Amino acid sequence: MRMGHRREIGLAATLLLTMLGACIPNPDRPDSGYRPPRDRAEPRWRDDRPRADPRDDAPPERYEPHRIDERVSALPAPPPAWQARPVSADAATIDTTTYLVRPGDTLRAIADRTGGGSEAIARANQLPPPFVVRAGQRLTIPGGRYHLVRAGQTGIAIARAYAVDWSRIIAANDLTAPYTLRVGMRVLIPGTAGGVSAAERAKAFTLDIDDILTGSEPALAANQRPAQPTASPRRVLAPTQALAEPAQLTSGFAWPVHGKIITRFGPGASGEKFNGVNIAVPLGTPILASADGVVAYAGSGVPTLGGLVIVKHGSSWTTVYANASQLLVRRGQAVKRGQTIALSGDSGQASRPEVHFEMRKGRTPVDPQRQLPGI
């Protein structure tokens, strides 16, 4: 072999040994930290459990619970309870008469026989509960227009059918909380019969918060009890089912959002009265339930308030949340203090993203700033 060939072979061997040495780790040499590039990066984390929801693939720190409820608002909502059973203005008008009680008569039987309302007869004759009548007793049957309540009908639907404020019907019938109507009850309709059409009567009726609080529950049949609330927004309470509200308040109250109060409770500069406060917040801010309770209404039936949620808490307390862009709860759903029930918006008459918030004790609005710590 010639000297040139041996030199070339030696150089090739030296080069090969040098390359192999670079691939063998040297414990005496510090790691530079360099790693060769890969075709595809490793996932940040991995979980081989079956996936029921594609959002489970997101890292836990990015998971936002209220996004689950956003899917609920896309489900078809049932009509309000007062639209489920239309009411015909078929009240019977009777004159004031007297009635001689017969053996075996009851107050309800007398009402059915005369066409008057049993509650109105009891008031006119100062009959105390349990409204026992005696044979030979002479009763005054007060005259007026009496509407016979059918299954599923609500106070709002009755008031709308006659174009009469529901508050006037409450007063005329001396109704008290919880303003429960019963099937077969005869409700006295104040005023005189008019010759307007059903469409004109409906247009003349204006819905407000007090109507929903006192006249939105369907009439109960004899011995029927209201439905208990559900914890799931997917189990929708039928609009013809009356809702059982909490008997007692089980938690304290808190602000539903934190922001700047731009409208305060009480009389305004132009003499109008504000039954709550308006709080300016960014669009889409989660609105939290102020206390434990049951959703009595979720919808947009009051045009000036836009997206509206009403929660009853027991002990005669109610809270109102309005101007929402998205509603995340349903009527009949039980909620906990701090639970997201809606997202803020500029619906209704709001000119900017805000939350209209009210607190009521019975039918009386109270100032939230006097009830809650500083916002």
Secondary structure as GFF3:
##gff-version 3
##sequence-region A 1 375
A	DSSP	alpha_helix	3	23	.	.	.	ID=ss1
A	DSSP	three_ten_helix	54	57	.	.	.	ID=ss2
A	DSSP	three_ten_helix	60	62	.	.	.	ID=ss3
A	DSSP	alpha_helix	66	72	.	.	.	ID=ss4
A	DSSP	alpha_helix	81	84	.	.	.	ID=ss5
A	DSSP	beta_strand	92	94	.	.	.	ID=ss6
A	DSSP	beta_strand	97	100	.	.	.	ID=ss7
A	DSSP	alpha_helix	107	114	.	.	.	ID=ss8
A	DSSP	alpha_helix	118	124	.	.	.	ID=ss9
A	DSSP	beta_strand	138	141	.	.	.	ID=ss10
A	DSSP	beta_strand	144	148	.	.	.	ID=ss11
A	DSSP	alpha_helix	155	162	.	.	.	ID=ss12
A	DSSP	alpha_helix	166	172	.	.	.	ID=ss13
A	DSSP	beta_strand	186	189	.	.	.	ID=ss14
A	DSSP	alpha_helix	198	204	.	.	.	ID=ss15
A	DSSP	alpha_helix	209	215	.	.	.	ID=ss16
A	DSSP	beta_strand	260	263	.	.	.	ID=ss17
A	DSSP	beta_strand	266	267	.	.	.	ID=ss18
A	DSSP	beta_strand	273	274	.	.	.	ID=ss19
A	DSSP	beta_strand	277	280	.	.	.	ID=ss20
A	DSSP	beta_strand	286	288	.	.	.	ID=ss21
A	DSSP	beta_strand	293	299	.	.	.	ID=ss22
A	DSSP	three_ten_helix	303	305	.	.	.	ID=ss23
A	DSSP	beta_strand	307	314	.	.	.	ID=ss24
A	DSSP	beta_strand	317	327	.	.	.	ID=ss25
A	DSSP	beta_strand	334	335	.	.	.	ID=ss26
A	DSSP	beta_strand	340	344	.	.	.	ID=ss27
A	DSSP	beta_strand	354	361	.	.	.	ID=ss28
A	DSSP	beta_strand	364	366	.	.	.	ID=ss29
A	DSSP	alpha_helix	368	371	.	.	.	ID=ss30
###
